[in-house]
Amino acid sequence: MPRFAEVIHDEWIAAAEARVRSQFADLQHHIDTGVHPKLQFRILAQGPRIGADEARYEQRVKLLGITQRDVFERRFTPDGQMVDTSVEGFNRGGSLSFRFTPERRGAAEGTRVRITVRLPLPPVVGALIRPLLEAQVRKEVAAAAAEDKHDLEVRGYRPAAAGEAAGPAGAGRATLGLAA
């Protein structure tokens, strides 16, 4: 049974839950606008071919000096959580999950996004590298969440036209599409 490094990050974004969920799920928007400069995405399948609330995509990222390639499968749980599971590549068996919760801060309406990253550790050296890996992942997740926050609050992301929206609460055109 593999051991995992796990990092949890919370980010509050001054935008409605449906809009935040849509932006996080919209892989094509992330690709087209370069929301995450350190991440490279390629959509492999989406929409009717694999299920309305699912997507399959490739992600490349450099972590601890190593370029990692993974193929993720995305699904939405009945409660609206978005879960991306690595089915192929460096972090096979790992996952990224995103929980979206409406939250008011003072007079401002917004959404708290809880991002949980689980990465499998190598059997022999896993315990030795866990603290270093978790520290690096914590830094990268905080940066990626800040990039999504900027995209929503400053650049003004808008979901695709209503007819193109998909998934729970209009999850976005890329779900019909670290992370983060």
WOUR-V49387 format. One record per residue. N is the residue number from 0. RES is the residue in three letters. PSI is psi as a letter, one per 40 degrees, with the letter a starting at -180 (* if undefined). BURIAL is # if it has 24 or more other C-alpha atoms within 12 Angstrom, else .. Layout:
BEGIN
N,RES,PSI,BURIAL + N,RES,PSI,BURIAL
END
This chain:
BEGIN
0,MET,h,. + 1,PRO,i,. + 2,ARG,i,. + 3,PHE,i,# + 4,ALA,h,# + 5,GLU,h,# + 6,VAL,h,# + 7,ILE,h,# + 8,HIS,h,# + 9,ASP,h,# + 10,GLU,h,# + 11,TRP,h,# + 12,ILE,h,# + 13,ALA,g,# + 14,ALA,i,# + 15,ALA,i,# + 16,GLU,d,# + 17,ALA,d,# + 18,ARG,d,# + 19,VAL,d,# + 20,ARG,d,# + 21,SER,d,# + 22,GLN,d,# + 23,PHE,d,# + 24,ALA,e,# + 25,ASP,g,# + 26,LEU,d,# + 27,GLN,d,# + 28,HIS,d,# + 29,HIS,d,# + 30,ILE,d,# + 31,ASP,d,. + 32,THR,e,. + 33,GLY,f,. + 34,VAL,d,# + 35,HIS,g,# + 36,PRO,d,. + 37,LYS,e,# + 38,LEU,i,# + 39,GLN,h,# + 40,PHE,i,# + 41,ARG,h,# + 42,ILE,h,# + 43,LEU,d,# + 44,ALA,i,# + 45,GLN,i,# + 46,GLY,a,# + 47,PRO,d,. + 48,ARG,d,. + 49,ILE,e,. + 50,GLY,i,. + 51,ALA,d,# + 52,ASP,f,# + 53,GLU,i,# + 54,ALA,i,# + 55,ARG,h,# + 56,TYR,i,# + 57,GLU,h,# + 58,GLN,h,# + 59,ARG,h,# + 60,VAL,i,# + 61,LYS,h,. + 62,LEU,h,# + 63,LEU,f,. + 64,GLY,e,. + 65,ILE,h,. + 66,THR,h,. + 67,GLN,h,# + 68,ARG,h,# + 69,ASP,i,# + 70,VAL,h,# + 71,PHE,i,# + 72,GLU,h,# + 73,ARG,h,# + 74,ARG,i,# + 75,PHE,h,# + 76,THR,i,. + 77,PRO,d,. + 78,ASP,e,. + 79,GLY,e,# + 80,GLN,i,# + 81,MET,h,# + 82,VAL,h,# + 83,ASP,h,# + 84,THR,h,# + 85,SER,h,# + 86,VAL,e,. + 87,GLU,h,. + 88,GLY,a,. + 89,PHE,d,# + 90,ASN,f,# + 91,ARG,h,# + 92,GLY,e,# + 93,GLY,i,# + 94,SER,i,# + 95,LEU,h,# + 96,SER,i,# + 97,PHE,h,# + 98,ARG,h,# + 99,PHE,h,# + 100,THR,h,# + 101,PRO,h,# + 102,GLU,h,. + 103,ARG,h,. + 104,ARG,h,. + 105,GLY,b,. + 106,ALA,e,. + 107,ALA,h,. + 108,GLU,i,. + 109,GLY,a,# + 110,THR,h,# + 111,ARG,h,# + 112,VAL,h,# + 113,ARG,h,# + 114,ILE,h,# + 115,THR,h,# + 116,VAL,h,# + 117,ARG,h,# + 118,LEU,h,# + 119,PRO,i,# + 120,LEU,i,# + 121,PRO,i,. + 122,PRO,d,. + 123,VAL,d,. + 124,VAL,e,. + 125,GLY,d,. + 126,ALA,d,. + 127,LEU,d,. + 128,ILE,e,. + 129,ARG,d,# + 130,PRO,d,. + 131,LEU,d,. + 132,LEU,d,# + 133,GLU,d,# + 134,ALA,d,. + 135,GLN,d,. + 136,VAL,d,# + 137,ARG,d,# + 138,LYS,d,. + 139,GLU,d,# + 140,VAL,d,# + 141,ALA,d,# + 142,ALA,d,# + 143,ALA,d,# + 144,ALA,d,# + 145,ALA,d,# + 146,GLU,d,# + 147,ASP,d,# + 148,LYS,d,# + 149,HIS,d,. + 150,ASP,d,# + 151,LEU,d,# + 152,GLU,d,. + 153,VAL,d,. + 154,ARG,d,. + 155,GLY,f,. + 156,TYR,h,# + 157,ARG,h,# + 158,PRO,i,# + 159,ALA,i,# + 160,ALA,i,. + 161,ALA,d,. + 162,GLY,e,. + 163,GLU,e,. + 164,ALA,i,# + 165,ALA,i,# + 166,GLY,a,# + 167,PRO,h,# + 168,ALA,f,# + 169,GLY,f,# + 170,ALA,e,# + 171,GLY,i,# + 172,ARG,d,# + 173,ALA,e,# + 174,THR,e,# + 175,LEU,*,# + 176,GLY,*,# + 177,LEU,e,# + 178,ALA,f,# + 179,ALA,*,#
END
